[in-house]
C-alpha cells in the first residue's frame, strides 16, 4: 500500500476537547433527576456508587472534530452514536448557557441542519466543549468557506457564456437539419 495521502480525504482542522467538569455536571444532573422521580430514590444509591465509573467511560468516548468538509462526532458506552454532518448542510450552531451550565463553566452547542427532522430536535448536541464559542466560530467560518466555493464554481462567467453561444447555435442548426430530414 502506498503511503501517499488521499487528496480527496478531508483534512482535520481541529479536534474539540471536552471539559472534565462535564463529568460532575452529568453526575449531579442525573442524581437530581433521580431524586425527583419516585423510582429514582431506589436507584440513586446505585447511581452514586457506579455512576462515576460510567461517566468516566462515557467522557473517554466523546470525540468531535472539524474537518475541511464535515463535523464528526462520536459518543457512547453501551449504545454508541457516530454522526457526520457535511458542513454545507449546517444551517446554524445554537450556543446555550443556562445558569447551571454557567455554574460549571460549561456550554451547549446544538447543530441544526437543512434536512433536520420535523420534530425540531437537533441533529447533534455537544455539551462541554472547551472554548465552545471559538469552536462554533471555526465551524461556521469553515462552512461559509465551503458554501462560498460551491457558489463560485457553479456560476458561469461572461467569457464562458460567450464561448457557449456559438456552440448552442451550431447545435440548433444541426437539430433543424435533422428535423427537416425526418419530417
Z-matrix of the N, CA and C atoms (Angstrom, degrees):
N
C 1 1.449
C 2 1.516 1 109.76
N 3 1.302 2 114.55 1 145.00
C 4 1.449 3 121.05 2 -178.83
C 5 1.526 4 110.85 3 -78.46
N 6 1.307 5 115.40 4 148.44
C 7 1.455 6 121.41 5 179.54
C 8 1.521 7 112.06 6 -92.98
N 9 1.345 8 117.25 7 4.00
C 10 1.452 9 121.08 8 -178.66
C 11 1.520 10 109.74 9 -73.12
N 12 1.333 11 115.12 10 149.50
C 13 1.457 12 118.89 11 178.00
C 14 1.520 13 109.39 12 -83.49
N 15 1.293 14 115.62 13 146.35
C 16 1.450 15 122.28 14 179.44
C 17 1.526 16 108.41 15 -77.03
N 18 1.342 17 119.05 16 120.59
C 19 1.463 18 120.01 17 -177.87
C 20 1.531 19 112.71 18 -67.32
N 21 1.336 20 118.50 19 -21.01
C 22 1.460 21 121.60 20 179.72
C 23 1.526 22 111.95 21 -84.21
N 24 1.334 23 117.41 22 -13.39
C 25 1.457 24 121.15 23 -179.46
C 26 1.522 25 109.05 24 -73.19
N 27 1.320 26 115.82 25 137.07
C 28 1.462 27 120.83 26 -179.78
C 29 1.522 28 110.06 27 -71.28
N 30 1.304 29 115.85 28 138.92
C 31 1.459 30 122.04 29 179.91
C 32 1.524 31 109.21 30 -89.57
N 33 1.325 32 116.37 31 134.84
C 34 1.464 33 120.99 32 178.33
C 35 1.522 34 109.18 33 -71.12
N 36 1.332 35 115.73 34 128.03
C 37 1.451 36 120.83 35 178.03
C 38 1.520 37 111.32 36 -94.97
N 39 1.340 38 116.34 37 -43.57
C 40 1.468 39 120.51 38 179.84
C 41 1.519 40 108.90 39 -158.41
N 42 1.316 41 115.14 40 144.15
C 43 1.459 42 120.84 41 172.11
C 44 1.516 43 106.88 42 -108.19
N 45 1.320 44 115.41 43 123.09
C 46 1.462 45 120.38 44 -179.64
C 47 1.521 46 109.33 45 -71.81
N 48 1.305 47 115.93 46 139.74
C 49 1.466 48 122.50 47 175.02
C 50 1.522 49 107.97 48 -105.92
N 51 1.321 50 115.70 49 142.97
C 52 1.458 51 120.78 50 -178.48
C 53 1.523 52 110.21 51 -101.82
N 54 1.318 53 115.57 52 138.51
C 55 1.452 54 123.49 53 -177.42
C 56 1.529 55 109.90 54 -71.27
N 57 1.340 56 118.52 55 128.93
C 58 1.468 57 121.02 56 178.16
C 59 1.532 58 113.65 57 -60.02
N 60 1.339 59 118.07 58 -20.15
C 61 1.462 60 120.54 59 177.01
C 62 1.524 61 111.37 60 -65.04
N 63 1.332 62 116.86 61 -15.17
C 64 1.456 63 120.96 62 176.31
C 65 1.530 64 110.52 63 -61.33
N 66 1.333 65 117.09 64 -31.54
C 67 1.466 66 121.01 65 178.48
C 68 1.532 67 110.78 66 -62.50
N 69 1.318 68 116.72 67 -48.89
C 70 1.465 69 121.18 68 -179.82
C 71 1.525 70 110.38 69 -64.08
N 72 1.323 71 116.19 70 -43.87
C 73 1.462 72 120.75 71 178.74
C 74 1.531 73 110.82 72 -58.21
N 75 1.327 74 117.52 73 -45.72
C 76 1.464 75 121.42 74 -179.33
C 77 1.521 76 110.95 75 -65.96
N 78 1.321 77 117.49 76 -44.86
C 79 1.465 78 121.19 77 179.71
C 80 1.528 79 110.76 78 -58.83
N 81 1.320 80 117.17 79 -47.16
C 82 1.461 81 120.98 80 -178.86
C 83 1.527 82 112.28 81 -71.54
N 84 1.328 83 117.92 82 -35.64
C 85 1.466 84 120.41 83 178.57
C 86 1.517 85 111.29 84 -63.91
N 87 1.315 86 116.34 85 -47.52
C 88 1.468 87 119.87 86 179.10
C 89 1.527 88 109.97 87 -65.60
N 90 1.326 89 117.08 88 -40.74
C 91 1.471 90 120.04 89 177.95
C 92 1.524 91 110.77 90 -60.42
N 93 1.315 92 117.06 91 -43.60
C 94 1.459 93 120.91 92 177.85
C 95 1.517 94 111.93 93 -62.06
N 96 1.318 95 116.48 94 -41.07
C 97 1.463 96 120.88 95 177.39
C 98 1.523 97 110.78 96 -62.97
N 99 1.329 98 116.07 97 -43.03
C 100 1.466 99 119.83 98 -179.52
C 101 1.530 100 112.22 99 -65.07
N 102 1.327 101 116.65 100 -32.76
C 103 1.464 102 120.42 101 178.59
C 104 1.532 103 109.95 102 -67.56
N 105 1.318 104 117.21 103 -35.45
C 106 1.462 105 121.98 104 -176.64
C 107 1.531 106 111.84 105 -70.95
N 108 1.326 107 117.54 106 -39.15
C 109 1.463 108 118.56 107 -178.08
C 110 1.528 109 110.16 108 -89.54
N 111 1.300 110 116.43 109 147.57
C 112 1.467 111 121.93 110 -174.92
C 113 1.522 112 110.99 111 -62.64
N 114 1.324 113 117.56 112 -49.66
C 115 1.457 114 121.42 113 -179.65
C 116 1.533 115 111.12 114 -62.39
N 117 1.335 116 116.04 115 -28.43
C 118 1.455 117 121.00 116 -178.31
C 119 1.516 118 113.90 117 -62.63
N 120 1.315 119 117.79 118 -29.05
C 121 1.465 120 121.43 119 179.53
C 122 1.532 121 109.46 120 -60.84
N 123 1.328 122 117.11 121 -35.95
C 124 1.466 123 121.73 122 179.10
C 125 1.531 124 110.40 123 -71.82
N 126 1.338 125 116.51 124 -37.75
C 127 1.466 126 122.04 125 -176.12
C 128 1.530 127 111.99 126 -81.26
N 129 1.327 128 117.70 127 -25.46
C 130 1.465 129 122.46 128 -174.33
C 131 1.528 130 114.59 129 -51.30
N 132 1.336 131 121.46 130 -47.14
C 133 1.470 132 119.58 131 179.42
C 134 1.529 133 112.77 132 -59.90
N 135 1.343 134 117.08 133 -38.24
C 136 1.467 135 120.18 134 178.18
C 137 1.528 136 110.80 135 -67.46
N 138 1.336 137 115.91 136 -38.87
C 139 1.455 138 120.30 137 178.05
C 140 1.532 139 110.47 138 -63.15
N 141 1.328 140 116.68 139 -43.09
C 142 1.456 141 120.12 140 -178.91
C 143 1.532 142 111.57 141 -65.65
N 144 1.331 143 117.22 142 -30.07
C 145 1.467 144 120.99 143 178.66
C 146 1.532 145 111.39 144 -80.25
N 147 1.336 146 116.17 145 -49.98
C 148 1.466 147 120.33 146 -172.61
C 149 1.526 148 114.19 147 -100.50
N 150 1.325 149 117.11 148 -12.33
C 151 1.460 150 120.70 149 -177.02
C 152 1.514 151 113.85 150 -60.59
N 153 1.322 152 117.08 151 -40.61
C 154 1.472 153 119.07 152 -178.23
C 155 1.523 154 111.65 153 -65.64
N 156 1.328 155 117.04 154 -32.84
C 157 1.480 156 120.13 155 176.97
C 158 1.523 157 109.00 156 -65.15
N 159 1.344 158 115.91 157 -47.48
C 160 1.458 159 120.44 158 179.26
C 161 1.532 160 111.14 159 -61.47
N 162 1.333 161 116.34 160 -45.01
C 163 1.469 162 120.59 161 -177.98
C 164 1.522 163 111.08 162 -62.72
N 165 1.337 164 117.87 163 -39.91
C 166 1.467 165 120.17 164 177.73
C 167 1.528 166 110.97 165 -61.77
N 168 1.331 167 116.75 166 -42.90
C 169 1.469 168 120.36 167 178.55
C 170 1.526 169 110.64 168 -66.28
N 171 1.322 170 116.74 169 -40.44
C 172 1.465 171 121.30 170 178.14
C 173 1.532 172 110.20 171 -63.25
N 174 1.331 173 116.32 172 -46.04
C 175 1.472 174 120.86 173 -179.86
C 176 1.524 175 110.59 174 -60.03
N 177 1.337 176 116.65 175 -41.48
C 178 1.459 177 120.48 176 179.29
C 179 1.532 178 111.98 177 -66.45
N 180 1.337 179 117.61 178 -23.65
C 181 1.463 180 120.31 179 -179.30
C 182 1.530 181 112.76 180 -83.58
N 183 1.330 182 118.15 181 -12.90
C 184 1.458 183 120.76 182 -177.98
C 185 1.522 184 111.24 183 -68.96
N 186 1.335 185 115.23 184 132.37
C 187 1.458 186 121.54 185 179.36
C 188 1.523 187 108.16 186 -149.86
N 189 1.302 188 116.52 187 132.13
C 190 1.457 189 121.20 188 176.52
C 191 1.524 190 108.00 189 -146.82
N 192 1.335 191 115.46 190 130.40
C 193 1.464 192 118.79 191 177.63
C 194 1.516 193 110.37 192 -139.70
N 195 1.311 194 114.02 193 148.65
C 196 1.452 195 122.66 194 174.47
C 197 1.516 196 107.11 195 -105.41
N 198 1.331 197 116.30 196 124.48
C 199 1.456 198 120.31 197 175.28
C 200 1.526 199 108.08 198 -111.55
N 201 1.314 200 116.26 199 -179.10
C 202 1.463 201 120.35 200 179.55
C 203 1.518 202 112.03 201 -66.76
N 204 1.344 203 117.45 202 -17.05
C 205 1.468 204 120.54 203 -176.20
C 206 1.529 205 115.51 204 -120.52
N 207 1.348 206 118.13 205 -23.43
C 208 1.465 207 119.12 206 -170.99
C 209 1.524 208 111.79 207 -153.00
N 210 1.325 209 113.51 208 170.77
C 211 1.453 210 122.89 209 173.21
C 212 1.529 211 106.17 210 -113.18
N 213 1.339 212 116.90 211 121.23
C 214 1.461 213 122.80 212 -177.59
C 215 1.530 214 108.81 213 -109.84
N 216 1.337 215 116.00 214 139.23
C 217 1.456 216 121.06 215 -178.05
C 218 1.523 217 109.06 216 -143.56
N 219 1.348 218 115.78 217 135.66
C 220 1.466 219 121.89 218 176.17
C 221 1.525 220 108.36 219 -134.56
N 222 1.349 221 115.35 220 144.07
C 223 1.459 222 120.39 221 175.57
C 224 1.515 223 108.53 222 -160.86
N 225 1.317 224 115.90 223 163.34
C 226 1.453 225 120.34 224 171.64
C 227 1.511 226 113.89 225 122.10
N 228 1.330 227 115.00 226 147.89
C 229 1.454 228 122.35 227 175.83
C 230 1.519 229 108.02 228 -109.74
N 231 1.308 230 117.20 229 -66.86
C 232 1.464 231 121.08 230 178.94
C 233 1.521 232 110.74 231 -84.26
N 234 1.317 233 116.07 232 -45.78
C 235 1.456 234 121.91 233 178.16
C 236 1.522 235 107.10 234 -111.65
N 237 1.316 236 116.09 235 111.50
C 238 1.460 237 120.28 236 -175.38
C 239 1.520 238 110.47 237 -96.29
N 240 1.311 239 114.16 238 138.83
C 241 1.462 240 122.21 239 177.98
C 242 1.517 241 108.23 240 -119.53
N 243 1.315 242 115.83 241 134.06
C 244 1.453 243 121.23 242 175.50
C 245 1.521 244 107.47 243 -134.30
N 246 1.324 245 116.63 244 123.53
C 247 1.459 246 121.94 245 -177.75
C 248 1.511 247 109.71 246 -125.88
N 249 1.313 248 115.63 247 141.73
C 250 1.452 249 123.02 248 171.57
C 251 1.511 250 106.96 249 -129.12
N 252 1.307 251 116.13 250 121.33
C 253 1.454 252 120.93 251 179.78
C 254 1.527 253 108.28 252 -117.44
N 255 1.340 254 117.33 253 117.10
C 256 1.469 255 119.62 254 176.34
C 257 1.527 256 109.85 255 -60.61
N 258 1.317 257 116.03 256 139.59
C 259 1.467 258 120.06 257 -176.03
C 260 1.521 259 112.64 258 -61.90
N 261 1.333 260 117.45 259 -33.27
C 262 1.458 261 118.92 260 -178.60
C 263 1.525 262 112.95 261 -71.50
N 264 1.336 263 117.71 262 -9.84
C 265 1.472 264 121.61 263 176.95
C 266 1.527 265 112.38 264 -94.19
N 267 1.331 266 117.23 265 -10.81
C 268 1.471 267 120.82 266 -178.31
C 269 1.526 268 109.56 267 -76.19
N 270 1.336 269 115.36 268 121.54
C 271 1.463 270 121.23 269 176.22
C 272 1.523 271 110.50 270 -86.12
N 273 1.349 272 115.70 271 -45.84
C 274 1.456 273 119.35 272 -176.16
C 275 1.514 274 110.39 273 -159.77
N 276 1.319 275 116.26 274 156.77
C 277 1.455 276 123.46 275 170.15
C 278 1.521 277 105.88 276 -118.39
N 279 1.325 278 115.87 277 110.84
C 280 1.457 279 121.07 278 -179.47
C 281 1.519 280 108.88 279 -86.48
N 282 1.306 281 115.85 280 129.59
C 283 1.461 282 123.22 281 -178.50
C 284 1.511 283 108.60 282 -104.53
N 285 1.344 284 117.76 283 123.74
C 286 1.467 285 121.17 284 -179.21
C 287 1.524 286 110.10 285 -127.00
N 288 1.329 287 114.47 286 139.60
C 289 1.461 288 122.59 287 172.83
C 290 1.514 289 107.87 288 -140.16
N 291 1.313 290 116.98 289 100.36
C 292 1.461 291 120.59 290 174.80
C 293 1.518 292 108.98 291 -84.71
N 294 1.323 293 117.14 292 175.33
C 295 1.466 294 120.24 293 -177.88
C 296 1.531 295 112.84 294 -61.78
N 297 1.322 296 117.35 295 -38.21
C 298 1.471 297 119.35 296 -179.64
C 299 1.523 298 110.56 297 -70.79
N 300 1.333 299 116.56 298 -43.97
C 301 1.470 300 119.35 299 177.07
C 302 1.526 301 110.86 300 -61.46
N 303 1.327 302 116.91 301 -42.71
C 304 1.468 303 120.51 302 178.73
C 305 1.519 304 111.36 303 -61.72
N 306 1.339 305 117.06 304 -38.71
C 307 1.464 306 121.13 305 178.53
C 308 1.528 307 110.34 306 -57.92
N 309 1.325 308 116.31 307 -39.32
C 310 1.470 309 120.53 308 179.15
C 311 1.529 310 112.33 309 -86.85
N 312 1.321 311 118.12 310 -1.23
C 313 1.460 312 121.72 311 -179.28
C 314 1.512 313 112.54 312 72.75
N 315 1.329 314 116.66 313 29.53
C 316 1.460 315 121.84 314 -177.46
C 317 1.525 316 110.60 315 -115.31
N 318 1.323 317 115.16 316 167.24
C 319 1.462 318 121.08 317 174.78
C 320 1.520 319 108.60 318 -145.96
N 321 1.311 320 114.65 319 169.41
C 322 1.454 321 121.85 320 -175.16
C 323 1.528 322 108.52 321 -126.54
N 324 1.335 323 117.19 322 127.46
C 325 1.464 324 122.19 323 174.92
C 326 1.521 325 108.38 324 -110.11
N 327 1.322 326 116.18 325 129.86
C 328 1.458 327 121.57 326 177.61
C 329 1.522 328 107.70 327 -115.77
N 330 1.339 329 116.39 328 121.09
C 331 1.462 330 122.19 329 -179.01
C 332 1.521 331 108.33 330 -90.68
N 333 1.319 332 116.09 331 124.56
C 334 1.456 333 121.89 332 178.37
C 335 1.520 334 108.44 333 -115.04
N 336 1.341 335 115.60 334 132.44
C 337 1.460 336 119.97 335 -176.54
C 338 1.519 337 111.48 336 -117.05
N 339 1.330 338 114.71 337 168.50
C 340 1.464 339 121.26 338 -179.41
C 341 1.516 340 111.54 339 -64.69
N 342 1.318 341 119.13 340 -35.76
C 343 1.455 342 122.19 341 -178.00
C 344 1.508 343 112.67 342 -97.97
N 345 1.312 344 117.05 343 27.95
C 346 1.467 345 122.05 344 -174.90
C 347 1.520 346 111.39 345 -62.26
N 348 1.318 347 115.47 346 149.56
C 349 1.459 348 121.33 347 -178.26
C 350 1.525 349 111.80 348 -63.31
N 351 1.331 350 115.39 349 156.51
C 352 1.460 351 122.17 350 -177.49
C 353 1.524 352 112.18 351 -67.01
N 354 1.323 353 118.22 352 -29.11
C 355 1.455 354 121.30 353 -176.73
C 356 1.527 355 112.23 354 -63.72
N 357 1.317 356 118.60 355 -14.92
C 358 1.453 357 121.10 356 178.59
C 359 1.517 358 113.08 357 88.87
N 360 1.323 359 117.68 358 7.47
C 361 1.457 360 120.69 359 177.71
C 362 1.511 361 110.80 360 -75.64
N 363 1.293 362 116.17 361 153.50
C 364 1.454 363 120.29 362 179.93
C 365 1.515 364 110.18 363 -76.49
N 366 1.327 365 115.86 364 151.65
C 367 1.447 366 120.32 365 175.16
C 368 1.519 367 110.36 366 -74.80
N 369 1.310 368 116.19 367 -28.95
C 370 1.456 369 120.70 368 179.92
C 371 1.525 370 108.07 369 -154.49
N 372 1.320 371 116.21 370 135.21
C 373 1.460 372 121.29 371 175.84
C 374 1.516 373 108.62 372 -122.65
N 375 1.308 374 115.55 373 130.26
C 376 1.461 375 121.73 374 -177.60
C 377 1.522 376 108.92 375 -123.83
N 378 1.309 377 116.47 376 116.07
C 379 1.464 378 120.99 377 178.50
C 380 1.519 379 108.64 378 -114.88
N 381 1.326 380 115.96 379 134.35
C 382 1.456 381 120.62 380 172.52
C 383 1.511 382 116.09 381 92.52
N 384 1.323 383 118.76 382 14.10
C 385 1.468 384 119.57 383 177.25
C 386 1.523 385 108.55 384 -70.59
N 387 1.318 386 115.43 385 131.93
C 388 1.463 387 120.65 386 177.05
C 389 1.523 388 107.98 387 -67.77
N 390 1.318 389 116.92 388 132.35
C 391 1.463 390 124.57 389 -178.27
C 392 1.530 391 110.41 390 54.07
N 393 1.323 392 115.18 391 55.95
C 394 1.467 393 122.40 392 -175.75
C 395 1.528 394 112.51 393 -61.58
N 396 1.320 395 117.36 394 -34.55
C 397 1.477 396 119.55 395 179.23
C 398 1.527 397 110.76 396 -62.43
N 399 1.320 398 116.28 397 -44.72
C 400 1.465 399 120.34 398 179.60
C 401 1.537 400 110.11 399 -65.35
N 402 1.336 401 117.10 400 -42.71
C 403 1.455 402 121.04 401 178.33
C 404 1.528 403 110.34 402 -60.82
N 405 1.320 404 116.96 403 -43.20
C 406 1.467 405 122.09 404 178.59
C 407 1.523 406 110.21 405 -58.50
N 408 1.334 407 116.46 406 -46.94
C 409 1.462 408 120.55 407 -179.22
C 410 1.532 409 111.44 408 -63.36
N 411 1.334 410 116.77 409 -38.56
C 412 1.460 411 119.96 410 179.28
C 413 1.535 412 110.66 411 -64.78
N 414 1.326 413 116.79 412 -41.52
C 415 1.467 414 120.48 413 178.90
C 416 1.522 415 110.03 414 -63.67
N 417 1.334 416 116.79 415 -46.59
C 418 1.466 417 120.08 416 -178.96
C 419 1.526 418 111.62 417 -65.85
N 420 1.328 419 117.37 418 -38.36
C 421 1.471 420 120.57 419 177.45
C 422 1.532 421 111.02 420 -63.65
N 423 1.339 422 116.33 421 -44.22
C 424 1.463 423 120.02 422 179.33
C 425 1.531 424 110.40 423 -65.77
N 426 1.339 425 116.51 424 -39.50
C 427 1.471 426 120.16 425 176.68
C 428 1.523 427 110.37 426 -60.02
N 429 1.337 428 117.08 427 -45.35
C 430 1.462 429 121.07 428 179.97
C 431 1.522 430 111.15 429 -63.08
N 432 1.327 431 116.17 430 -38.70
C 433 1.464 432 119.87 431 178.60
C 434 1.537 433 110.70 432 -63.30
N 435 1.317 434 116.72 433 -43.04
C 436 1.468 435 121.71 434 179.07
C 437 1.526 436 110.89 435 -64.56
N 438 1.328 437 117.23 436 -47.28
C 439 1.464 438 120.11 437 -177.24
C 440 1.526 439 111.45 438 -70.47
N 441 1.334 440 118.22 439 -31.57
C 442 1.460 441 120.46 440 176.49
C 443 1.527 442 110.69 441 -66.47
N 444 1.335 443 116.95 442 -41.43
C 445 1.471 444 120.77 443 178.22
C 446 1.522 445 110.87 444 -64.05
N 447 1.329 446 116.59 445 -41.20
C 448 1.459 447 120.78 446 179.72
C 449 1.524 448 110.38 447 -63.98
N 450 1.327 449 116.90 448 -39.93
C 451 1.461 450 120.90 449 178.90
C 452 1.512 451 112.09 450 -67.15
N 453 1.338 452 117.10 451 -38.25
C 454 1.459 453 121.20 452 179.58
C 455 1.517 454 111.67 453 -67.71
N 456 1.325 455 117.69 454 -39.96
C 457 1.460 456 120.32 455 -175.71
C 458 1.517 457 112.20 456 -75.41
N 459 1.329 458 118.19 457 -21.50
C 460 1.458 459 119.67 458 -177.43
C 461 1.526 460 112.42 459 -87.72
N 462 1.311 461 118.41 460 -16.72
C 463 1.459 462 119.61 461 -179.66
C 464 1.526 463 110.35 462 -84.44
N 465 1.341 464 115.28 463 140.70
C 466 1.460 465 121.53 464 -179.22
C 467 1.516 466 107.87 465 -92.82
N 468 1.345 467 115.82 466 130.00
C 469 1.457 468 119.89 467 179.16
C 470 1.523 469 109.63 468 -78.16
N 471 1.317 470 116.50 469 164.59
C 472 1.461 471 121.80 470 -178.77
C 473 1.528 472 110.91 471 -62.31
N 474 1.346 473 117.58 472 -39.94
C 475 1.471 474 119.71 473 -179.22
C 476 1.534 475 111.02 474 -67.33
N 477 1.340 476 117.38 475 -36.15
C 478 1.466 477 119.73 476 176.25
C 479 1.518 478 110.33 477 -66.48
N 480 1.336 479 116.24 478 -39.05
C 481 1.463 480 120.52 479 179.16
C 482 1.526 481 110.09 480 -65.41
N 483 1.337 482 117.31 481 -40.75
C 484 1.462 483 121.15 482 178.52
C 485 1.528 484 111.32 483 -62.64
N 486 1.344 485 117.03 484 -34.35
C 487 1.466 486 120.66 485 177.94
C 488 1.520 487 111.91 486 -73.20
N 489 1.317 488 117.79 487 -26.28
C 490 1.464 489 121.84 488 -178.23
C 491 1.526 490 112.41 489 -78.36
N 492 1.318 491 118.26 490 -28.98
C 493 1.467 492 121.30 491 -175.43
C 494 1.529 493 111.92 492 -60.08
N 495 1.335 494 120.21 493 -49.02
C 496 1.479 495 118.36 494 178.46
C 497 1.538 496 112.09 495 -62.35
N 498 1.337 497 116.87 496 -37.03
C 499 1.458 498 120.10 497 178.94
C 500 1.524 499 110.86 498 -64.53
N 501 1.328 500 117.35 499 -43.12
C 502 1.458 501 121.26 500 178.08
C 503 1.528 502 111.61 501 -64.78
N 504 1.330 503 116.68 502 -38.42
C 505 1.471 504 120.02 503 176.27
C 506 1.529 505 111.20 504 -62.41
N 507 1.308 506 117.02 505 -41.61
C 508 1.475 507 121.94 506 178.24
C 509 1.532 508 110.53 507 -63.71
N 510 1.324 509 116.95 508 -42.85
C 511 1.479 510 121.16 509 177.57
C 512 1.529 511 109.43 510 -62.50
N 513 1.319 512 117.10 511 -41.53
C 514 1.467 513 121.46 512 178.96
C 515 1.528 514 110.86 513 -60.54
N 516 1.336 515 117.08 514 -45.86
C 517 1.471 516 121.34 515 178.94
C 518 1.531 517 110.69 516 -61.41
N 519 1.320 518 116.66 517 -42.24
C 520 1.466 519 120.86 518 -179.67
C 521 1.521 520 110.44 519 -63.49
N 522 1.313 521 117.24 520 -43.18
C 523 1.466 522 121.02 521 179.26
C 524 1.531 523 111.11 522 -64.51
N 525 1.321 524 117.43 523 -39.99
C 526 1.465 525 120.83 524 176.42
C 527 1.520 526 110.82 525 -61.63
N 528 1.326 527 116.16 526 -42.53
C 529 1.470 528 120.64 527 179.75
C 530 1.526 529 110.08 528 -62.75
N 531 1.326 530 117.42 529 -44.20
C 532 1.474 531 121.81 530 178.93
C 533 1.528 532 109.91 531 -62.53
N 534 1.340 533 116.47 532 -42.55
C 535 1.463 534 121.06 533 179.72
C 536 1.522 535 111.84 534 -60.93
N 537 1.332 536 116.93 535 -40.96
C 538 1.471 537 121.02 536 -179.65
C 539 1.537 538 110.41 537 -66.81
N 540 1.330 539 117.61 538 -38.06
C 541 1.466 540 120.83 539 -178.86
C 542 1.533 541 111.06 540 -71.92
N 543 1.331 542 117.66 541 -34.83
C 544 1.461 543 121.83 542 -178.44
C 545 1.526 544 110.00 543 -78.93
N 546 1.318 545 117.91 544 -41.76
C 547 1.461 546 120.86 545 -172.24
C 548 1.436 547 113.00 546 -102.96
